[in-house]
């Protein structure tokens, strides 16, 4: 089966569910595979070029289940063949680096996100990490590296160099703030960019941010030449502070507010 594999990081990616939001938080959080597929279709029609999604179990909890994930990928590819599909290896202190690697091998997806500090919790690059990176890039899997702090870029640079992978054009996601309430400060974006310059590589980057400060961060990212990831994973709010009715409406309004074509 062929997949849509963009050469550059999509300008707007939707993250409709994440790990934590549940139906009690918002009835439009997609939990089941069919709900994820329908949200992807509506989000694509609203202007999202890619989707970053989490598989949930029968209780609605985040799970690295490669069979369910493979099923979701097949259904998504049939429904939105021109949308880039990105799965996650998020550990949430539940899965080990070995389990993250096993999941990536078993799913072998068109796109995958890997949080640098989750894969390398000891901040030491192992042979198994290098093997995984070589495998993913050989198979043309589009890897987006999630950096929770600017210093994660140092570690990312190291693993790319050790795996002999070209650094320029590397897809990154810079996390601004935290779901626990750590303020999403748009000024933090420049700290990531300074770290990129220090490590001498030109990344293809996006940001995500949280709650009421989300929009100011998205605006700053676009101003600085970056891209954005939006959706209920990070914030249920619209730019005006009201609750968004659904992911697709949030996308439409943010696109209009930021003048993204």
C-alpha positions as CSV (number, residue, x, y, z in Angstrom):
1,X,0.0,0.0,0.0
2,X,1.3,3.4,-0.9
3,X,1.1,6.4,1.4
4,X,1.3,10.2,1.0
5,X,4.8,11.1,2.0
6,X,5.5,14.9,1.8
7,X,9.0,16.0,1.2
8,X,8.6,18.9,3.7
9,X,6.9,19.0,7.1
10,X,3.2,20.0,6.6
11,X,2.5,23.5,7.5
12,X,-0.5,22.6,9.7
13,X,-0.9,19.2,11.4
14,X,-3.9,18.3,13.5
15,X,-3.4,16.4,16.8
16,X,-7.0,15.6,17.6
17,X,-6.8,13.4,20.8
18,X,-3.4,12.9,22.4
19,X,-3.0,11.0,25.6
20,X,-5.1,12.8,28.2
21,X,-8.3,14.4,26.9
22,X,-11.4,12.2,27.4
23,X,-15.0,12.4,26.4
24,X,-15.7,14.0,29.8
25,X,-13.4,16.9,28.8
26,X,-15.0,17.3,25.4
27,X,-17.5,15.0,23.6
28,X,-15.7,15.5,20.3
29,X,-12.4,14.1,21.4
30,X,-11.9,11.1,19.0
31,X,-11.3,7.9,21.0
32,X,-12.2,5.0,18.7
33,X,-10.5,4.3,15.4
34,X,-13.7,5.2,13.5
35,X,-13.9,8.5,15.4
36,X,-10.2,9.2,14.6
37,X,-10.8,8.5,10.9
38,X,-13.9,10.7,10.7
39,X,-12.0,13.5,12.5
40,X,-9.1,13.1,10.1
41,X,-11.5,13.5,7.1
42,X,-13.2,16.7,8.5
43,X,-9.8,18.1,9.6
44,X,-8.3,17.5,6.1
45,X,-11.3,19.3,4.6
46,X,-10.8,22.2,7.0
47,X,-7.1,22.5,5.9
48,X,-5.0,20.2,8.0
49,X,-2.3,18.5,5.8
50,X,-1.3,15.8,8.3
51,X,-2.7,14.1,11.4
52,X,-0.8,13.0,14.5
53,X,-2.9,10.5,16.4
54,X,-2.9,8.3,19.5
55,X,-4.5,4.9,19.7
56,X,-6.7,4.4,22.8
57,X,-7.8,1.1,24.4
58,X,-11.3,0.0,25.3
59,X,-11.1,2.3,28.4
60,X,-10.1,5.3,26.3
61,X,-6.5,5.1,27.6
62,X,-3.4,5.7,25.4
63,X,-1.8,2.5,24.3
64,X,1.0,1.4,22.0
65,X,-0.9,-1.4,20.3
66,X,0.6,-2.1,16.9
67,X,-2.4,-4.2,15.7
68,X,-4.9,-1.4,16.4
69,X,-2.5,1.2,15.0
70,X,-2.0,-0.8,11.8
71,X,-5.8,-1.0,11.5
72,X,-6.1,2.7,11.9
73,X,-3.5,3.5,9.3
74,X,-5.2,1.3,6.7
75,X,-8.6,2.9,7.4
76,X,-7.1,6.4,7.4
77,X,-5.3,5.8,4.2
78,X,-8.5,4.8,2.5
79,X,-10.4,7.8,3.8
80,X,-7.8,10.5,3.4
81,X,-5.1,9.3,0.9
82,X,-3.6,12.8,0.5
83,X,-3.2,13.4,4.2
84,X,0.1,12.5,5.9
85,X,-0.4,10.0,8.7
86,X,1.8,10.2,11.8
87,X,1.6,7.8,14.7
88,X,3.2,8.3,18.1
89,X,5.6,6.4,20.3
90,X,4.7,8.5,23.4
91,X,5.8,6.6,26.5
92,X,4.0,8.6,29.3
93,X,6.2,6.8,31.8
94,X,4.4,3.6,30.9
95,X,6.6,2.2,28.1
96,X,10.3,1.7,28.0
97,X,12.6,2.8,25.2
98,X,12.8,-0.9,24.2
99,X,9.0,-1.0,23.9
100,X,9.0,2.2,21.9
101,X,11.5,0.8,19.5
102,X,9.6,-2.5,19.1
103,X,6.4,-0.5,18.4
104,X,8.1,1.5,15.7
105,X,9.4,-1.7,14.0
106,X,6.1,-3.5,14.2
107,X,4.0,-0.7,12.9
108,X,6.4,0.6,10.2
109,X,4.2,3.6,9.6
110,X,4.4,6.4,7.0
111,X,5.1,8.9,9.7
112,X,6.1,8.7,13.3
113,X,6.9,11.0,16.2
114,X,9.6,10.2,18.7
115,X,10.2,12.2,21.8
116,X,14.0,12.5,22.1
117,X,14.1,12.4,25.9
118,X,11.7,9.5,26.1
119,X,13.8,7.3,23.7
120,X,17.0,8.4,25.4
121,X,16.1,8.9,29.1
122,X,19.7,8.5,30.2
123,X,20.8,10.9,27.5
124,X,23.1,8.2,26.1
125,X,22.8,7.1,22.4
126,X,22.9,3.3,22.2
127,X,23.5,1.0,19.3
128,X,19.8,0.0,19.4
129,X,18.8,3.6,19.0
130,X,21.1,4.0,16.0
131,X,19.8,0.8,14.5
132,X,16.2,2.1,14.8
133,X,17.0,5.4,13.2
134,X,18.8,3.7,10.3
135,X,15.8,1.4,9.8
136,X,13.2,4.2,9.8
137,X,15.2,6.4,7.4
138,X,16.0,3.5,5.1
139,X,12.2,2.7,4.9
140,X,11.5,6.4,4.2
141,X,9.4,6.8,7.3
142,X,8.9,10.5,8.0
143,X,10.2,10.9,11.6
144,X,9.3,14.0,13.5
145,X,11.5,14.5,16.6
146,X,9.7,15.9,19.6
147,X,11.9,18.3,21.7
148,X,10.4,19.2,25.1
149,X,13.3,21.5,25.9
150,X,16.0,23.3,23.8
151,X,18.8,21.0,25.1
152,X,17.0,18.0,23.5
153,X,18.4,19.4,20.2
154,X,21.9,18.5,21.4
155,X,20.9,14.9,21.8
156,X,19.0,14.8,18.6
157,X,22.1,16.2,16.8
158,X,24.2,13.4,18.3
159,X,22.0,10.5,17.3
160,X,21.6,11.8,13.7
161,X,25.4,12.2,13.4
162,X,26.0,8.7,14.8
163,X,23.4,7.2,12.5
164,X,24.9,9.1,9.5
165,X,21.6,10.8,8.8
166,X,21.6,14.3,7.2
167,X,20.6,16.9,9.8
168,X,19.4,19.6,7.4
169,X,15.7,19.3,6.8
170,X,15.1,17.2,9.9
171,X,11.5,17.4,11.1
172,X,11.2,18.7,14.6
173,X,8.3,19.6,17.0
174,X,9.2,22.1,19.7
175,X,6.9,21.8,22.7
176,X,6.1,25.1,24.3
177,X,4.8,24.7,27.8
178,X,3.2,21.7,29.4
179,X,-0.3,20.2,29.9
180,X,0.2,20.4,33.7
181,X,0.0,24.2,33.6
182,X,3.6,25.3,32.8
183,X,3.1,28.5,30.9
184,X,3.4,28.4,27.1
185,X,5.7,31.4,26.5
186,X,6.2,32.4,22.8
187,X,9.7,33.7,23.6
188,X,10.8,30.2,24.2
189,X,10.7,29.5,20.5
190,X,13.8,31.6,19.9
191,X,15.7,29.4,22.5
192,X,15.1,26.4,20.3
193,X,16.2,28.3,17.2
194,X,19.4,29.3,18.9
195,X,20.1,25.7,19.9
196,X,19.6,24.7,16.2
197,X,22.2,27.3,15.2
198,X,24.6,26.1,17.8
199,X,24.3,22.5,16.5
200,X,24.7,23.8,12.9
201,X,21.6,22.3,11.3
202,X,18.6,23.8,9.5
203,X,15.5,21.9,10.8
204,X,12.1,21.9,9.3
205,X,10.2,22.7,12.5
206,X,6.8,23.2,14.0
207,X,5.5,24.0,17.5
208,X,2.7,23.0,19.7
209,X,1.5,24.9,22.8
210,X,-1.1,24.7,25.5
211,X,-4.4,26.2,26.6
212,X,-5.0,30.0,26.6
213,X,-1.4,30.8,25.6
214,X,-1.5,28.5,22.6
215,X,-2.5,31.1,20.0
216,X,0.2,33.6,20.8
217,X,2.8,30.8,20.4
218,X,1.3,29.7,17.1
219,X,1.4,33.3,15.9
220,X,5.1,33.7,16.9
221,X,6.0,30.4,15.2
222,X,4.5,31.5,11.9
223,X,6.2,34.9,12.2
224,X,9.6,33.1,12.7
225,X,9.1,30.9,9.7
226,X,7.9,27.8,11.5
227,X,4.9,25.6,11.2
228,X,2.2,24.5,13.7
229,X,0.4,21.5,15.2
230,X,-3.0,22.2,16.7
231,X,-5.9,20.2,18.0
232,X,-7.5,18.8,21.2
233,X,-4.3,17.1,22.3
234,X,-2.9,20.4,23.5
235,X,-5.8,22.8,23.8
236,X,-9.6,22.6,23.6
237,X,-9.8,26.4,23.1
238,X,-10.2,28.8,20.2
239,X,-8.0,31.9,19.9
240,X,-10.7,34.0,21.6
241,X,-10.6,31.8,24.7
242,X,-13.9,30.0,24.0
243,X,-14.3,26.3,23.9
244,X,-13.8,24.9,20.4
245,X,-16.9,22.9,19.2
246,X,-14.6,20.4,17.4
247,X,-11.1,20.0,16.0
248,X,-12.1,21.0,12.4
249,X,-13.6,24.3,13.5
250,X,-10.5,25.1,15.5
251,X,-8.4,24.4,12.4
252,X,-10.5,26.7,10.2
253,X,-10.4,29.6,12.7
254,X,-6.7,29.3,13.3
255,X,-6.0,29.2,9.6
256,X,-8.1,32.3,9.1
257,X,-6.5,34.2,12.1
258,X,-2.9,33.3,10.9
259,X,-3.7,33.8,7.2
260,X,-2.4,30.3,6.3
261,X,-3.3,29.4,2.8
